[in-house]
Amino acid sequence: MNILSYTLEYLEKKFEQVKINKLAKMPQFWCPLCHKSACQIIPHSGHKLICHACSQGKNMGTIIDVMSKAFKMTENEVIKDMKKVLNLDIITNDEQNVILDFYEQQKFDMVQIARNKKIPIEKEWTVKNHRDKEEWKTWLREGSNIGVKTGKISNITVIDVDQHPIPDEIKTYFNTDTTLSQKTNKGYHFFFKYEKDLPKTRIDALHIDIENDGGQVVVSPSTIDNKIRKINMMFVAEMPKDLKEFLLSKIKSYYKSSITTEEQSVEKPVNLEEFNLKSIQEGNRHNVFMHLGGILRKNLNLDQAKDVLTLLNRYFANPPLSYKEFNDIVNQLDKYSDFDDKGITQKILAYLRIVEDATARDVREALGFKKERIDKALSYLIKEQYVIKKRRLFHIIKKVKWKDTFADEGKPIDFKMPYFDDHMIFREGDMLVIGAKQKVGKSHIALNIVKRLIEQGKKPYYLNLESGNRYATISKSLSIIEGTFWNATHFSPEQVDLERNAITIIDWLLPDDYAGTDKLYKYFAQQLVKNSGNLIIFVQLKDNGDFFAKNMIAMFPAFVTRYFYTDEDRGIDGQFVIDYMREPKFNVKRASIPCRYDWESKELKRIDELNV
C-alpha cells in the first residue's frame, strides 16, 4: 500500500483548523511550510505537492518531504504519524519490502492472486514458477494479492485452522510463537517444513485444511474481504511429531469412515429421502469442489465435469455456491486434465483444418512427432470433443444446426450489456461502436467490459489490434483470472473470422484506408449474420471528439457512443455520450452516462453505481 495516497486525508485531519475545499477541480489545503491554504496535489505526479503561495512551491516533493522540512521529522516518523492520525491498518511499501525479502530468503515459490480474493489469476499456476521478488512487487503494484505455493516446491506444509479461538482439543499443537504463522479472517495459518506424508485435504471434524503439494495459501501483505493479512516472519519450524501423528490418525479415520459408507451403499439400495443431502457445508465448499473437480477432470472433459459438479452444488452444498463462485471454480479445472502436452494439439488442429481429414500416420508424418505423443494428443482431442474419429480418419468437429424456423431470430441477449443495458434493448447480432480520443483509456474501458461480462458467467473474446497494448497488466489489476476470457493479437481486422455466438471486443479498430470504412463494417455485419453473437468495436476519435468517417461508421452499428473525460487534468470523471440507439428503452435517441475511474483498482463505474 502506498501511504502517500492518503496525503489529502492526512493534511485535513492533521491541521483541522483549515477546511479543505473538496469541490474544487484540484482541492487546495493548508501548507505546512507557509501556513496558507494554497497547497495542492499535482495530478499523476506520485502525490507530490505544490504550493502557489510558498517560495519552495516547485520543489516541495511528497508529504514526507514537506513534513520533514516543516517539523524535522524522519521518514519513518512521518509514516508512523500518518498511520496514527488516520488510524490506518495498512502495510507500507517499506514494510512490504521487508516481507518480500523474507519470502525470498525462504525460497518461496509464489503465485499471483486476484484482488481481494483467494483465486490464482494464472490458469496453469501449479506448473509455473515465480521466485523473483521484483515480479511479486509488480503484482502488488497492480493491486493483486499474492500466495505461496505449498508442498515440496516451497518446502512448506501449511495447516489452516479455520476457527478462532483455536479449540482446546487441538490448541496444544499450535502456537504462533514457535513457527511462521499468520492470522486469517477466520483463524490461523501455521507453516511447517514440508511433510510429504501428509496429503492436501480437509478434516471437517476439526475445521482444518492441510495445504501441501498442489496447494497455495494467500499471504501478507494481501487483503481478503478488505482485511490485511499480517505474518510474524518467524523461522519455519519442523512439524512436531505428535502433531503429525495426530493429523494422520484423523485423516485415516476420515477415509475409513468414507469407505465404509461407500461399501454399504453398494450392498444395499439407498433411499435418498431418508438422508440430509446438504452435507457440503459453508467454509468447505470451495475446497471440496476443487478436489472433486480435479478427480473428475482426469476422465471427463470440462463440460461433463461441470455437469456433475452442477448436480453436487444443487443437491449437496449447504448453501449452494453462487453462480459466480461456481464458475470461478469451473474455470480453474482445465489445469487438472491428465494431458499436459497441449502445444502439440494446436498443431494437430491447424493441420486438420487444412487437410480436413487424416489418419494418425498422416498426422505423424506431417508434424514429425513420435507415435506416442501423437496418439496421446489425438485421444485428448477426442475426449475434449475437438475431433471425431470415423474408421481410421480424424476430423475436426463441425457442428451445423439446420432449421426451418425464423421466429427466434433477433432474440434479446441473455446478459446485461455492461454500462448500457438500461438504455437500449440489445439483441443477438448487434454491433456496438465506442469511440474515445487518444490517451483516454480505450483498453481500460474494454477490459472493464470484459470483467463485467465474466461476472455474468460469459467468456468473451478480446481482440487486441494495438502494438504495445497493456491489456495483460490491466487485466491483472482488475483481478481477471486466466481462463475466463479468450484473447489474441491480430493486425488485419478484415481477416478476422468471428467465433460462433461469441461476445467479441475489438480494441481498437484502425482502418488502413478510412475511405473503405463502410466495407470493413459491412464485413463485420456479415460476420454477425453468419455467426450471431455480439461485437463491440473501439475506435479512436479526432482531436475535436468527432468520429473519423462518421457517416460510414453509422451505417451498421445498433449502438454508437463516445467516452470523454469531464476533468482532462485528473482523468477520473468522465461520461459516455450516446449518439445513436437502434432500439432505445425510452423515447430518446441520445443520452449521457456519467462515470468515475478508480486509478488504484482500474475500475470504471457509473456514478449511479457509486451511490448504491
FENVEN-V418640 format. One record per run of one state. SS is the DSSP state (H for helix, E for strand, - for the rest). FROM is the first residue (numbers start at 1). LEN is the number of residues. If there is no record, write none. Layout:
SS,FROM,LEN
SS,FROM,LEN
//
This chain:
-,1,2
H,3,12
-,15,14
E,29,1
-,30,9
E,39,3
-,42,7
E,49,3
-,52,5
H,57,3
-,60,3
H,63,9
-,72,3
H,75,12
-,87,6
H,93,13
-,106,4
E,110,4
-,114,6
E,120,1
-,121,4
H,125,3
-,128,5
H,133,9
-,142,3
E,145,5
-,150,1
E,151,1
-,152,4
E,156,6
-,162,6
H,168,4
-,172,9
E,181,3
-,184,4
E,188,6
-,194,7
E,201,3
H,204,3
-,207,1
E,208,4
-,212,4
E,216,4
-,220,3
E,223,2
-,225,2
E,227,2
-,229,2
E,231,1
-,232,5
E,237,1
-,238,3
H,241,27
-,268,4
H,272,3
-,275,5
E,280,2
-,282,3
H,285,12
-,297,5
H,302,14
-,316,1
E,317,2
-,319,4
H,323,8
-,331,2
H,333,4
-,337,5
H,342,14
-,356,1
E,357,2
-,359,1
H,360,8
-,368,3
H,371,13
-,384,3
E,387,4
-,391,2
E,393,4
-,397,15
E,412,1
-,413,11
E,424,1
-,425,2
E,427,1
-,428,3
E,431,6
-,437,5
H,442,13
-,455,6
E,461,4
-,465,6
H,471,7
-,478,8
E,486,4
-,490,3
H,493,3
-,496,7
E,503,7
-,510,4
H,514,18
-,532,2
E,534,8
-,542,5
E,547,1
-,548,2
H,550,4
-,554,5
E,559,7
-,566,7
E,573,9
-,582,2
E,584,1
-,585,6
E,591,7
-,598,6
E,604,3
H,607,4
-,611,2
//
